[in-house]
Amino acid sequence: MFKSPLFFKIATLIGCVGLLLVPLMMVSNLVSERASFRSLVEDSLRQSTSGPQKLIGPLIAVPATEIYTEVEDDKKVVRKRMYYRYWLPESLAVEGKQNVESRQIGIYEGQIWHTALAVKAQFDRSKLEALAEDNVTLGEPFLVLAVGDSRGIGVVEAPELNGVPVTVEPGSGLHGDLPGLHIPLSVATLGAKTLSLSMTLNLNGTGSFSVVPVGRNSELALTSNWPHPGFLGDFLPVQREINDKGFSARWQSSWFATDLGSQFNRGYRVSWDGLPAFSVSVATPADQYQLTDRAIKYAILLIALTFMAFFVFETLTALRLHPMQYLLVGLSLVMFYLVLLALSEHIGFTRAWIAASLTGAFINGIYLQAVLKGWRNSLLFTAALLMLDGVMWVLLRSEDSALLLGTGVLLAALSAVMFLTRHFDWYSLSKPKAKPAMPESDELRVWK
């Protein structure tokens, strides 16, 4: 068995495929390296402008000083604790218009968004009275609007409380590193039965934008020119519309779903980072690096089908191919992915795929014309390679049906091999070939 030419041929082809895994891994590592450079560009934009933004508020914070006693060493000790109590709005409505622009650094690009926000909130005066307790002294309240990155705060226009213009101060006014802005509240303002806030705010950022639904009833309406939004988060939009020109979406929720009313009642134990929010991200569609990486995963399938076609061709004809010829064709298939990566950074993935496919077909067409002894067989195999490239393209674009399509390709290839070799005697490949008889010369016959 081990001396059989068929076994030796199959073992050689498997060895060639194993050798081709080395340059394939090198191309895959190069794709990861180039993708990391693109991520560095996104980080640079984030550091130069502002990062993801999470809008918390508006809400009213009331400094509180609590006097309480503790027993320590069998003695009562009077202690003082300072924290904030929060007065949340009964209704919150945020409307935003987002404009996403691309910034390019070298051959890489990232996205920065600018959002014009209109914020309206309404507070119930009776809720402030409920914050008072016998052992708690309340300080001067102020209205808080916190964001994820204060560098993204642009122009704040027309802030009004009950129709009266108010002054906005930088910083959230809360202890800690919570960025944002705040509005001091006067005694006259707090005397009204209801407190209505309206303001407009320009907010810039990168990545995601989210709004914490602090209102008993909260709503966010957002329109954008970016056609690739990512809506994954704590809440999906109740309505959304996406087209080539952008998207529009609307979120709606209440305390029944968020339980924010009870979370803020705990005062000093509010976890700002863990608050649920309406979220949307400026998602980047599958770029050339992701698509090239996915294409490389199908490289073994492409090489195996090509080698199988050559093997069947050898089996059915008298022509024999050297393992080095298999290896050179395999290297040209690996080179396809390197050409695809290099071109996709400049002309886009689709055009790069077409250019790489035609380049590979041209090189193999000329080479196979000499190897297969004629243009007819060369053009046949070149057309088959182009067809395989087309199949790989369909597999890349059909994520949900990739397994079904890949299985269909393998089934079709196996069926073709079985059909073409159904009358072939495989044992003939294992039999040693008889040496041709040497004719006897006249001198030899005379000598005999």
Sequence and secondary structure as in RCSB ss.txt:
>XXXX:A:sequence
MFKSPLFFKIATLIGCVGLLLVPLMMVSNLVSERASFRSLVEDSLRQSTSGPQKLIGPLIAVPATEIYTEVEDDK
KVVRKRMYYRYWLPESLAVEGKQNVESRQIGIYEGQIWHTALAVKAQFDRSKLEALAEDNVTLGEPFLVLAVGDS
RGIGVVEAPELNGVPVTVEPGSGLHGDLPGLHIPLSVATLGAKTLSLSMTLNLNGTGSFSVVPVGRNSELALTSN
WPHPGFLGDFLPVQREINDKGFSARWQSSWFATDLGSQFNRGYRVSWDGLPAFSVSVATPADQYQLTDRAIKYAI
LLIALTFMAFFVFETLTALRLHPMQYLLVGLSLVMFYLVLLALSEHIGFTRAWIAASLTGAFINGIYLQAVLKGW
RNSLLFTAALLMLDGVMWVLLRSEDSALLLGTGVLLAALSAVMFLTRHFDWYSLSKPKAKPAMPESDELRVWK
>XXXX:A:secstr
 TT HHHHHHHHHHHHHHHHHHHHHHHHHHHHHHHHHHHHHHHHHHHHS   EEEEEEEEEEEEEEEEEEEETTE
EEEEEEEEEEEE  SEEEEEEEEEEEEEEETTEEEEEEEEEEEEEEEEEHHHHHTT BTTEEE   EEEEE S G
GGEEEEEEEEETTEE   EES  SSSS  EEEEE  HHHHTSSEEEEEEEEEEEESSEEEEE  SSEEEEEEEES
 S EE  SSB  SEEEEETTEEEEEEEEEHHHH HHHHHHTGGG  STT   EEEEE     HHHHHHHHHHTHH
HHHHHHHHHHHHHHHHSS    HHHHHHHHHHHHHHHHHHHHHHHHH HHHHHHHHHHHHHHHHHHHHHHHTTSH
HHHHHHHHHHHHHHHHHHHHHH STTHHHHHHHHHHHHHHHHHHHTTT  GGGGTS          HHHHHH 
